[in-house]
């Protein structure tokens, strides 16, 4: 669900910035190769790069500039989709057919890192990225997400953290203030929703309720809860904070202000276009989805920090650049990773793919900080940057993929659909989680 829109986002971004993306996302070749540092091994080598971004990838356009600067490194670029990468990467590593660099969804990192699949980038880099400390180039949350057992195992390339998208035209029309806390959120959702067919149930301008770990975890973190305990040995999400978070989330459905949006609900873009949905929580890539899918709604949507209970919070995801332990040319691979994290390439994450670059320099750059006409000339990326600072990555445990899907996902769906109480659903999921952790 999170990454299937990558191509759509990229096409939207290309349409909006086609006149500028060439200079923003790739270096301007001088016509001659750069002089390599004396310490670099310039023995000719070929590295294999696997990339799941799709047609709108910011990586492929940068290959020519990389070749100019590092002419002794040949890049064999292979495009995969998200699902293929998810299936192929671990298999390739175990079968001795690993790439040297791969784009990896950050939700995969817990399982890959805890299984020893990813190279120790702290040792490979000496803690430095493009001549400066790695820690100085990312937010605290980003730095934490890139580490396993105190060492860097991936470099964040783009990030995903959730903010509130809302129909500004309707809030203004109805005199509803943009909510900042949970009480205001529920009140705003109820005031925004409309019953247009007189059947007693609101059917317009509803809050989108996703039945998954990504969205419910935001409420869990905002309420002071956590997914696992401090040493990642047992489930903690069935705590009073977790139960209250799920009950609060279900309340949008119970009072008619929210719409359950599971896999059978159809095309969400149609729900945006016909005004069924008026508020939702999602990441920066959804800016591009809206622009591409509903250009006629320009000026109607805005973005705000997500309302919270006890503290700001969001899940932290995105895309990482990883080097597998089985990579054949790790030094050359690290040069490639560093090149892709230079400011001009990071800006390309936005101009080519419509995603949020991971480094703070890129997020604060003029190219990314332009007023956006689609969102009423709002400059939205600072909101996501602030969100990232308080976001939490998923636990780094071997069983995470099974804990997230289906264990927690199914529990959230069961509670939202009234098939079990929040306490029972989360207790059952906690029992299964504890078995998986053992």
N, C-alpha and C positions, 0 to 999 in steps of 0.2 A: 504493500500500500504506500509506503513512504517513498520508494524509489521508482515506482513504475511510471511516474510523471516526468522523469528526467528528460526524455526527448521532447515532450511538449513544452517544458520550461525553456529548454534551449532554443527551440524554434521561435518562441516568443521573444526571447532576449535578442536573437539575431535580427528579427524584424525591427526591433526598436533601436538597435545600436549598430546596424550593419555599416554605417558610414564611419564609425569610430573604432570598432573592435580590433581592426588589424593593428593599429598602433598601440592599443591598450594591452592586448593580450600576448603579443609576441614582440621580441626585441627588434630593433631596426638594424639589420646587418650592415656592417661598414664596408663589406666587400672583401674583407681579408680575415682569416682566422685569428682569434686572439692568441697572444703568447702565453702558453701554459706556465704555471708556477713550476719552479725547479723541482719541487718535491713531488709533483704528480708523475705517476707512471703512465707514459704515453704509448705503451705497447698497444698495437691495434687489438680491439676487443669488440665483441658484439653482445649487447644486452637485449633481453626479451622483456617487453613491457605489455602487460595485460591491462585493459582499460574497459570498465563497464559503462562509461558515461553515455555512449551512443553517438548519434550524428552531431550533437552539439557539444562534443567534448572540448574542453579548453587545453587538453594535452596534445592532441594531434597537431594543431596549428603552431605549437611551440617547438616542434621537432626540427624544423629548418634552422632556427636560431641556435638550438642546442648543438646541431651538427657543425655549425660555423664555429662555435666556441670550442667544441671538443671534437675535432675532426678525426681523432683516432678511435672514437667510440661510435659504432654503428648501432642504431636502434632498430630492432625488429618489433614493430608495433602490431599488436593484435587486439581487435575490438571484440568485446563480448557483451552480452546483455547482463543485467543484474542477476537474473536467475542462473544463467550459465556460469558466471563467476562464482556464485555461492556454491554451486555443485563442483566446479572444476578445480578451484584453487587448492583445497585441502587434498583432493585426490592427486593433483599434479605434484604437490610437495612430497607426498608419501610414495609416489611412483617414480620419483626421480626426474620429473618433467616440469619442474617449477620454473616460473618466470624469475627475472631478476628484480622487477618492480611490479606492483599491482595496485590498482585502486580497490580499496576494501571498505565495505560499509562498516561504520563504527560499531554497529550492533553485532557484527561478527567477531570483533577484536577480543571480547572476553573469552570466547571458546578457543580461538586460534592461539592467543597468547598463553593461556593456561595449559594448553597442550604442547607448548614449546615449538610452535610452527614458525614464529616470527623472530627475526634477527634482533639481537640486542643493539639498538641504535645508539645507546649511550656510549658503549665501547667503540662502535664504529665511527662515531662523530666526535668523541671527546667532549660531548656536551655543547658543541658549537654548530651553528647553522648559518651558513653564508657569512662567517667571520664574527658572529655575535652569539652570546649565550642563547640556547634554545628557549630557556625559561623566560627571557625578556621579550619574546616575539609572539607569545600567545597569552590568553587570559589564564587565570589560576585554574578555572574549570577545564580549559583546553589542555593545559599542562598535565593535570591529573588524569584526564581521559586518555592521554597518549602513553601512560606509564603502566607497567605491570611489575609488581614486586620491586618498585623503586627504580626501574630502568625504562627508558623509552623503547617502545616496540612498534610505534607507528608515528608518522607525522601528519597532523590534521591538515587536510587540503581544503575542505569546505566544512561548514558546521550546520547543524539543524537544532534549533531550540524554539519553543513555542511562545507566540504572542497572540493577542486577541485581534482578530479581524472583525469589523462591524460595519453595518450599513449606516454611514454617517448621515445620509439624507433622511433616513427614517428616524434616527435618534433626534435629529434636529427638529424634524416635523412634529414629533410627539413630545418634545421637551424633556428627553431622557438624558441624564448626564452619563458620560462614559464611566463605567463602573471601575472601582479600584480595589474593592474587597469582595468577599464572598456574599455578604448580605446585599450589597449593591448589585452584584452580578445577577443574583436570582431575581431581584426586583426589576432590573433593567430587562432581563429576558422575558419576564411576564408582561411588562408594559409594552415591549416591542411586538410580541406575538399577536396575530390577528386571526379571527374566525371569519373568513370571507364567504363561506357557503352556508352559514347559519345552521351547522349541524352540532354546535356546542363544543367543537374541538378546534383549537387554533390550527391553521394550515398555512400561514404565511409568516415570514420573518422569524423562523424558529432557530434555536441554537442547535448546532450539529453535535450529536453525541456519538462518538466513535467507541465501539466495544473492544478496546485493545489496551495493551500494557502502556504504550506510548502516552496516550491521552490520560488514562487514569493515574499513571505515575506522577503526572504533573500535580494533580490534586493531593496525592499522597505526600509528595515532597513539600508542597505548600502548607500542609497541615502538620509538619514536623515529623512525618513518618519516614521509614526507609524500607527498601525491598528486603534486604538481608540484615542480620546483626553485624556488629562492628568487625568481626573476624570472618565474615562470610561463611559461617558454618551452619546457619539455620535461618529459616524464614522469619521475617519480622513484619511483613506487610499485613498480617492479620491482627495487628495491634489495634487498640482503640482509635488511634489516629488514622489507620488504614481503613477501618470499618466506617468511620465517620466520613472519610473522603469519598468512599464508594456510595454511601447513602446520600451524600450531598450531590454527587454526580447523577445518581438515579433520580434525584428530585426534579431535575429539568424535564424528565419524561413524565413523572407523576403529576406535575402541575400543568402539563400541556405546553410548556414553553420550549421544550426540546424535542428533537426528532432523532430517534435511534437510526443510525446510519451504518448498518452492517453490510455484508457482501451481497445481500439480496435487494438492496435499496436502489440499485440502478445507477445512472449517470449523475454524479454529484454536480457536474457543470450545468445540467438541465435544472437541478434544484436551485442553483444560484440564479440562473437566467429567469426562471418563472417566479422568483421571489420567495420560494419555499424556505430558503435558508437566509438568515439575516445576521448571524454571528457564528464564529467558529474559532477554534484554537488550532494553530498550525505554524509551520516554519516558514522561513523566508522564500523558499522555492515556490510557495503558493502565490507569491506576487506575480511570477511569470505565468503560472497556470491561469490565473484570472485574466491577465492581459491578453493571453492567446485565446482563451476559450470564451471570454465575454467582453470583447473590446467595447461593445455598446454600453457597458456599465461604467465607463471611465468617469471618475469624479464621485462615484457613489460610495466607494469603500474607503476605510481608513484602518490604521493599525495602532494599537495601544499596548502597553505592558499588560500581561495577563493579571486579572484580579486575583488576590491571594488571601489566605486566612491568617496564618501566623507568620509566614515569611515568603518571599518570592521563591519560585522554584519551577523547574522544567526538566524533562529528560534532555540529555545532551547526546546528540548523534551527529551524523554527517558522513564524510568520506575521509579515509586515511590513506596515505601512501605507505605501503608496506614492502619490506624486503624479506623474503622467506629465508630461513636458516639454510635451505638447500640451494640458494642462489649461487650461480657459477662465478659471477663477477660483482662482488659486493662493493668494492671501492668505486667502480664505474657507476653502479646502481645508486650509490649515495650521492655522487656528483649530479646524477639525473634528478634525484629527489630534491636536492638543494636548489637546482635550477628552477624546478617547478614551484618552489616556495619563495622565489624572489618576488618583490612587489609587482613587477609588470605581469608576471604569470598569474599571481594571485588576483590581480584585477581582472584578468581574463576569466577567472571562475565566474565572475558576475557578468561580464560582457558577452561571453560565449554561452554560458550555461544557465544564467539567471539565478545562480546559487550564491550563498554567502561565503566569501573568502574567509579563511581561518585566521590569518595573521592580523594583528591589530593595526599594523601600518596600512595594509590594504583596506581594511574596514573603515579607516579614517581618511582614505585618499579622496581627492576631489571627484574622481571618476565614479566612485561608489556613493558619494555623499551628495549627489545632485537631487534637487527637488523632482519628485515623480508626478507628472501630470495625471496619471491614472489614479493616483491616490490623493488628488486634490493638492498637488505640489508639496506633499508631505515628504520629508526626508526620513525614511523608515529604518534604514539599517542601524542607526544608533540604538534603536529600541531592541533589535535583536542582539546587538553587541552587549547591552546591559543585561539582557536575559541570559546570554551565554555565561556571564560572570557568576551567576548563581545557579547554573544548571548542573545536573548530576548525571554522570554516565551510568550505564547499567553495570551490575557487579561482574568482576572478572573471575568467573568460576567456569570450570569445564562444562558443566551441565546447563549453562545459561540458555542456549538455544531451545532446549526442551522446557526449561522453566518458564521462559517467556511464551512460547507457542508449542503446545497448546495450553499449558497449565494455568498461567495467570490470565491469558486472553479468554479462555473458556470460563473462568470464574467471574471475570468482569461482565461478560456477556450474560451469564446465567443470572447475576444479580440485576442487571439492567432490564432484563426481560421478565423479572419476577419469578423465575424458576427456582430461586433459592434466596434466602435472606443474605445480605452482605456478609454477615458474620459467618454463616454456614458455608457460603461459597468460598470465602477467603480461608477459612479453617481447612476445608477440604484441599484447597490448592496448596496451603502451607504443608499439610501432611505429605502430599505428593512431592513438593519441593524438597522437603527434608530427606525423603527417600532418594531423590536424585542426587542431592548433595553428598550422600553417603556412598 
